[in-house]
Amino acid sequence: MKKFWILLFGSLLSLTISCGSDDSKGNSDDGPIIEEDAFVRGVDMSFLPEIEAAGYTYKNAAGQTEDALATLKAAGVNTIRIRLWKNPANGHSGMAEVKALAQRVKAAGMKVWLTVHYSDTWADPGAQETPAEWTGLNLQQLTDQAMLYTANILAEIDPDIFQIGNETNTGFMYPIGNISTNEAGYLQLVNGISATIRQNAPDTKIMIHYAGIADSADWFFNKVAAVDYDYIGLSYYPIWHGKNTGSLQIKMQQLGTAHNKKVLIAETAYPFTLGWNDWTNNVVGQSDQLIPAYPASAEGQKAFINAIRSVVKNSGTGIGFCYWGAEWTAFRGPEATNGSTWENQALWDFDGKALPAVEAFNK
């Protein structure tokens, strides 16, 4: 394990920032050295430990039981995205579980993209709750705790990509970090976290993540223009962000050019069926939620991912994409009312067999 000296900063104005410039990151202390592969072909597998613990097994395209990470690696996936919550109620997506999953990913020869929510639960445009442990802190105290937590994450996990918050359209760690009502507070928090990453892990790439491609994305990234970070991350789901992939490409071009950043599609997904495999209502289940060119079929799902891949490459600023919810099958069984809202958008079918869509991740 690499040792990281945690530096306490008395003032953000006195932070010394050391920037890394190498897109390749070797993990010789934690697993095999990962060969250089600049285009990110990522899959979010955050639910994997919970699903495996429930006894669910995944199969490869030939129908043989196989470690899901091995199936993805063989298909061409080179990066696994994992969410991290501060103190989750049931332990899932907490430090211990995420560290173990990250070690598996590195041992499999893939990179780790860590999505740090700075919350005990889901953080997204609709909810950005401060960890309960930090409730009542003032801005400076919250900044200090966020920086210490960040340094500890780096010491424990050492990710290749560190995403500061999740879908932070109006900031994070509300109310202090709400950019709409306390812009200075949000910027102090994100600058403190960024400086901690640069100091303790200069080779780790820093991402700031926004959900959607509306004009408000320009507003947000203008607000963070002075923050030290490497990658713009965007979520793109047709159901919420429009059915025109051409608009996605234009927004990637605009943002990347305006801010001199590389851009990644941090989250996307598409159904292989409009059917369901448990009694938990699915997010996508109607034909009018689809892009007409891509039917809800195994081949339609694959075609959609290939289209996203082309958009990223043709944007001129894009360097990769990540598929979200790939592993979120109906693992609790067909009668579950607390199962998956996403099983028809997973990369494994209702029998647990890898779908043709995994072929879209080939090198």
C-alpha positions as CSV (number, residue, x, y, z in Angstrom):
1,M,0.0,0.0,0.0
2,K,1.3,3.4,-0.9
3,K,1.7,5.9,1.9
4,F,0.1,9.3,1.6
5,W,0.9,12.2,3.9
6,I,-2.2,14.0,4.8
7,L,-1.6,17.7,4.7
8,L,-3.9,20.0,6.7
9,F,-4.3,23.4,5.0
10,G,-5.0,26.5,7.1
11,S,-6.2,28.5,4.2
12,L,-7.3,27.5,0.7
13,L,-5.4,30.5,-0.6
14,S,-2.2,28.9,0.5
15,L,-2.7,25.6,-1.2
16,T,0.1,24.4,-3.5
17,I,-1.3,22.5,-6.4
18,S,0.8,19.9,-8.2
19,C,-0.7,18.8,-11.5
20,G,-0.2,15.4,-13.1
21,S,-0.1,15.1,-16.9
22,D,0.1,11.4,-17.6
23,D,-3.1,9.7,-18.8
24,S,-1.5,6.3,-18.0
25,K,-1.4,5.1,-14.3
26,G,0.5,2.1,-13.2
27,N,-0.7,0.3,-10.0
28,S,2.4,-1.8,-9.4
29,D,1.7,-1.9,-5.6
30,D,-1.8,-3.1,-6.0
31,G,-1.9,-5.3,-9.0
32,P,-0.6,-5.6,-12.6
33,I,0.5,-2.6,-14.5
34,I,-2.3,-1.5,-16.8
35,E,-1.2,-1.0,-20.4
36,E,-1.8,2.4,-21.9
37,D,-5.3,2.6,-23.4
38,A,-6.4,6.2,-23.8
39,F,-10.0,5.7,-24.9
40,V,-12.1,4.9,-21.8
41,R,-14.5,2.1,-22.3
42,G,-16.1,2.0,-18.9
43,V,-18.9,0.1,-17.1
44,D,-20.3,1.1,-13.7
45,M,-20.4,-2.1,-11.5
46,S,-21.2,-0.6,-8.1
47,F,-24.0,-3.1,-7.3
48,L,-21.8,-6.1,-8.0
49,P,-20.8,-7.0,-4.4
50,E,-24.4,-6.7,-3.1
51,I,-25.7,-8.8,-6.0
52,E,-23.1,-11.5,-5.6
53,A,-23.7,-11.6,-1.8
54,A,-27.4,-12.4,-2.6
55,G,-26.2,-15.5,-4.5
56,Y,-26.8,-14.3,-8.0
57,T,-24.4,-15.6,-10.7
58,Y,-23.5,-14.1,-14.0
59,K,-22.8,-15.9,-17.3
60,N,-20.7,-15.1,-20.3
61,A,-22.2,-14.9,-23.8
62,A,-21.7,-18.7,-24.2
63,G,-23.9,-19.3,-21.1
64,Q,-21.1,-20.4,-18.9
65,T,-20.9,-19.1,-15.3
66,E,-18.2,-16.4,-15.1
67,D,-17.0,-13.6,-12.9
68,A,-18.8,-10.5,-14.4
69,L,-15.6,-8.5,-14.3
70,A,-13.8,-11.2,-16.3
71,T,-16.6,-11.1,-18.9
72,L,-16.3,-7.4,-19.3
73,K,-12.5,-7.5,-19.4
74,A,-12.6,-10.1,-22.2
75,A,-15.2,-8.0,-24.1
76,G,-12.8,-5.0,-24.1
77,V,-13.9,-2.9,-21.1
78,N,-10.8,-1.2,-19.6
79,T,-12.3,0.9,-16.8
80,I,-14.8,0.1,-14.0
81,R,-16.7,2.9,-12.3
82,I,-17.6,2.4,-8.6
83,R,-19.6,4.7,-6.3
84,L,-18.5,5.5,-2.8
85,W,-20.8,6.6,0.1
86,K,-19.5,7.9,3.4
87,N,-21.5,5.9,5.9
88,P,-24.2,4.0,4.1
89,A,-26.9,2.5,6.3
90,N,-26.4,-1.1,5.1
91,G,-22.7,-0.9,4.4
92,H,-23.1,-1.4,0.6
93,S,-21.0,1.2,-1.4
94,G,-19.1,2.0,1.8
95,M,-15.3,2.1,2.1
96,A,-14.7,-1.5,2.9
97,E,-16.8,-2.9,0.1
98,V,-15.5,-0.4,-2.4
99,K,-11.9,-1.0,-1.5
100,A,-12.3,-4.7,-2.0
101,L,-14.1,-4.2,-5.4
102,A,-11.4,-1.8,-6.5
103,Q,-8.7,-4.3,-5.7
104,R,-10.5,-6.9,-7.8
105,V,-10.7,-4.5,-10.7
106,K,-7.0,-3.7,-10.5
107,A,-6.1,-7.4,-10.3
108,A,-8.2,-8.0,-13.4
109,G,-6.1,-5.4,-15.3
110,M,-8.6,-2.6,-15.5
111,K,-8.6,1.0,-14.2
112,V,-10.7,2.3,-11.3
113,W,-13.0,5.3,-11.8
114,L,-14.2,6.3,-8.3
115,T,-17.4,8.3,-8.0
116,V,-17.3,9.9,-4.5
117,H,-20.8,11.1,-3.7
118,Y,-19.8,13.0,-0.5
119,S,-23.0,11.7,1.0
120,D,-24.2,8.6,2.9
121,T,-26.6,7.8,0.1
122,W,-27.6,8.6,-3.5
123,A,-26.4,12.0,-4.6
124,D,-27.9,13.4,-7.9
125,P,-29.6,16.6,-9.1
126,G,-32.6,15.9,-6.8
127,A,-30.7,15.2,-3.6
128,Q,-27.2,16.2,-2.3
129,E,-27.3,15.4,1.4
130,T,-24.3,16.1,3.5
131,P,-23.0,13.0,5.4
132,A,-24.8,12.8,8.8
133,E,-21.4,12.7,10.5
134,W,-20.7,16.2,9.2
135,T,-24.1,17.7,10.1
136,G,-23.8,21.1,11.8
137,L,-20.3,21.9,10.7
138,N,-19.5,25.4,9.3
139,L,-17.9,25.9,5.9
140,Q,-14.3,25.7,7.1
141,Q,-15.0,22.7,9.3
142,L,-16.8,20.9,6.4
143,T,-14.0,21.7,4.0
144,D,-11.4,20.3,6.5
145,Q,-13.4,17.1,6.9
146,A,-14.0,16.7,3.2
147,M,-10.2,17.1,2.6
148,L,-9.3,14.6,5.3
149,Y,-11.8,12.1,3.9
150,T,-10.5,12.6,0.4
151,A,-6.9,11.9,1.5
152,N,-8.0,8.8,3.3
153,I,-9.8,7.6,0.1
154,L,-6.7,8.1,-1.9
155,A,-4.6,6.1,0.7
156,E,-7.1,3.3,0.8
157,I,-8.1,3.0,-2.9
158,D,-5.8,5.1,-5.1
159,P,-8.2,5.4,-8.1
160,D,-7.2,6.3,-11.7
161,I,-10.1,8.7,-12.0
162,F,-11.6,10.6,-9.0
163,Q,-15.0,12.1,-9.6
164,I,-15.8,14.9,-7.1
165,G,-19.4,14.4,-6.4
166,N,-22.1,12.8,-8.5
167,E,-24.3,14.8,-11.0
168,T,-23.4,18.0,-9.1
169,N,-25.7,20.2,-11.3
170,T,-26.1,22.7,-8.4
171,G,-23.3,21.5,-6.1
172,F,-23.2,19.0,-3.3
173,M,-23.2,18.7,0.5
174,Y,-26.3,20.9,0.9
175,P,-26.9,23.5,2.1
176,I,-23.4,24.7,2.4
177,G,-22.3,23.4,-0.9
178,N,-25.3,24.4,-2.9
179,I,-23.8,26.5,-5.8
180,S,-27.2,28.2,-6.5
181,T,-27.4,29.7,-3.0
182,N,-23.8,29.6,-1.8
183,E,-21.4,29.7,-4.7
184,A,-18.4,30.6,-2.6
185,G,-19.1,27.7,-0.3
186,Y,-19.3,25.2,-3.1
187,L,-16.1,26.5,-4.7
188,Q,-14.2,26.3,-1.4
189,L,-15.2,22.7,-0.9
190,V,-14.4,21.6,-4.5
191,N,-11.1,23.5,-4.5
192,G,-10.1,21.9,-1.2
193,I,-10.9,18.4,-2.5
194,S,-9.1,19.0,-5.8
195,A,-6.0,20.3,-4.0
196,T,-5.9,17.3,-1.8
197,I,-6.0,15.0,-4.8
198,R,-3.2,16.9,-6.5
199,Q,-1.1,16.8,-3.4
200,N,-1.6,13.2,-2.5
201,A,-2.1,11.5,-5.9
202,P,-0.8,13.7,-8.7
203,D,-1.3,11.0,-11.3
204,T,-5.0,10.6,-10.5
205,K,-7.3,12.4,-13.0
206,I,-10.0,14.6,-11.5
207,M,-13.6,14.7,-12.9
208,I,-16.5,17.1,-12.3
209,H,-19.8,15.6,-13.3
210,Y,-23.0,17.2,-14.7
211,A,-26.3,15.4,-15.6
212,G,-27.6,16.4,-19.0
213,I,-26.7,18.4,-22.0
214,A,-29.0,21.5,-21.6
215,D,-27.7,25.0,-21.7
216,S,-27.5,24.9,-17.9
217,A,-24.5,22.7,-18.4
218,D,-22.7,25.7,-19.8
219,W,-23.7,27.8,-16.8
220,F,-22.4,25.1,-14.4
221,F,-19.0,24.6,-16.1
222,N,-18.5,28.4,-16.3
223,K,-18.9,28.5,-12.5
224,V,-16.2,25.9,-12.0
225,A,-13.9,27.3,-14.7
226,A,-11.2,28.2,-12.1
227,V,-11.2,24.8,-10.4
228,D,-8.3,22.5,-11.1
229,Y,-9.7,19.4,-12.7
230,D,-9.1,17.3,-15.8
231,Y,-12.3,15.8,-17.2
232,I,-15.8,17.0,-17.8
233,G,-18.3,14.2,-17.1
234,L,-21.8,14.2,-18.6
235,S,-24.8,11.9,-18.0
236,Y,-26.8,11.2,-21.1
237,Y,-30.1,9.2,-20.9
238,P,-32.6,9.6,-23.7
239,I,-35.5,9.5,-21.3
240,W,-34.3,12.6,-19.4
241,H,-31.9,14.4,-21.7
242,G,-33.4,14.1,-25.2
243,K,-33.3,11.7,-28.0
244,N,-31.0,13.6,-30.3
245,T,-27.5,12.2,-30.0
246,G,-26.3,14.9,-32.4
247,S,-27.1,17.4,-29.6
248,L,-24.9,15.4,-27.3
249,Q,-22.0,15.6,-29.7
250,I,-22.4,19.4,-30.1
251,K,-22.5,19.9,-26.3
252,M,-19.4,17.8,-25.9
253,Q,-17.6,19.9,-28.6
254,Q,-18.8,23.2,-27.0
255,L,-17.9,22.3,-23.4
256,G,-14.5,20.7,-24.2
257,T,-13.5,23.6,-26.4
258,A,-14.7,26.3,-24.1
259,H,-12.9,24.9,-21.1
260,N,-10.0,23.1,-22.7
261,K,-11.0,19.8,-21.1
262,K,-11.4,16.2,-22.2
263,V,-15.1,15.1,-22.0
264,L,-16.5,11.7,-21.0
265,I,-20.0,10.3,-21.0
266,A,-20.0,9.4,-17.4
267,E,-23.4,7.6,-17.5
268,T,-25.6,6.2,-20.2
269,A,-27.9,3.2,-20.7
270,Y,-30.5,1.7,-23.0
271,P,-33.0,-1.2,-22.8
272,F,-32.7,-4.5,-24.6
273,T,-36.4,-5.1,-23.9
274,L,-39.5,-3.3,-22.6
275,G,-40.3,-6.4,-20.5
276,W,-39.5,-6.9,-16.9
277,N,-38.1,-9.6,-14.6
278,D,-39.4,-8.6,-11.2
279,W,-42.3,-6.7,-9.7
280,T,-40.3,-3.5,-9.2
281,N,-41.4,-0.8,-11.7
282,N,-38.7,-0.1,-14.3
283,V,-37.5,3.4,-15.2
284,V,-37.9,2.7,-19.0
285,G,-40.8,0.6,-20.1
286,Q,-42.7,2.4,-22.9
287,S,-41.9,2.7,-26.6
288,D,-42.2,6.5,-26.5
289,Q,-39.2,6.6,-24.2
290,L,-37.0,5.1,-26.9
291,I,-35.0,6.7,-29.8
292,P,-36.8,5.4,-32.9
293,A,-33.6,4.3,-34.6
294,Y,-32.8,1.9,-31.7
295,P,-35.5,-0.6,-30.8
296,A,-35.7,-2.1,-27.3
297,S,-33.9,-5.3,-28.4
298,A,-30.5,-6.9,-27.9
299,E,-29.3,-5.5,-31.1
300,G,-30.9,-2.2,-30.5
301,Q,-29.1,-1.8,-27.2
302,K,-25.8,-2.7,-28.9
303,A,-26.4,-0.2,-31.7
304,F,-27.2,2.5,-29.2
305,I,-23.9,1.9,-27.3
306,N,-22.0,2.0,-30.6
307,A,-23.7,5.2,-31.5
308,I,-22.6,6.8,-28.2
309,R,-19.1,5.6,-28.8
310,S,-19.2,7.2,-32.3
311,V,-20.5,10.5,-30.8
312,V,-17.7,10.6,-28.3
313,K,-15.0,9.9,-30.9
314,N,-16.5,12.4,-33.4
315,S,-16.9,15.2,-30.9
316,G,-13.2,16.0,-31.1
317,T,-13.1,16.5,-27.3
318,G,-14.4,13.1,-26.1
319,I,-12.1,10.4,-24.6
320,G,-14.6,7.7,-23.5
321,F,-17.9,6.7,-22.1
322,C,-19.3,4.6,-19.2
323,Y,-22.4,2.4,-19.1
324,W,-24.4,2.7,-16.0
325,G,-26.4,-0.1,-14.2
326,A,-24.9,-2.9,-16.3
327,E,-25.0,-5.4,-13.4
328,W,-28.4,-4.4,-11.9
329,T,-30.3,-7.5,-12.8
330,A,-33.5,-8.7,-11.0
331,F,-31.2,-10.4,-8.5
332,R,-33.8,-10.6,-5.7
333,G,-36.0,-12.9,-7.8
334,P,-39.1,-12.4,-10.0
335,E,-41.5,-11.7,-7.1
336,A,-39.4,-8.9,-5.6
337,T,-41.0,-5.5,-5.2
338,N,-37.7,-4.0,-3.9
339,G,-35.6,-5.4,-6.7
340,S,-34.2,-3.6,-9.8
341,T,-35.7,-0.7,-11.7
342,W,-33.1,-1.3,-14.4
343,E,-33.0,-5.0,-15.2
344,N,-34.2,-4.4,-18.8
345,Q,-31.2,-2.0,-19.3
346,A,-28.5,-4.3,-17.8
347,L,-25.8,-5.9,-19.9
348,W,-26.9,-9.4,-18.8
349,D,-30.3,-10.8,-19.9
350,F,-33.1,-12.2,-17.7
351,D,-31.2,-15.5,-17.6
352,G,-28.0,-13.8,-16.4
353,K,-26.3,-14.3,-19.8
354,A,-24.1,-11.5,-21.3
355,L,-25.9,-9.6,-24.0
356,P,-24.5,-8.8,-27.5
357,A,-24.1,-5.2,-26.2
358,V,-20.8,-6.1,-24.5
359,E,-19.3,-6.4,-28.0
360,A,-19.6,-2.6,-28.3
361,F,-16.7,-2.3,-25.8
362,N,-14.2,-4.0,-28.0
363,K,-10.8,-2.3,-28.4
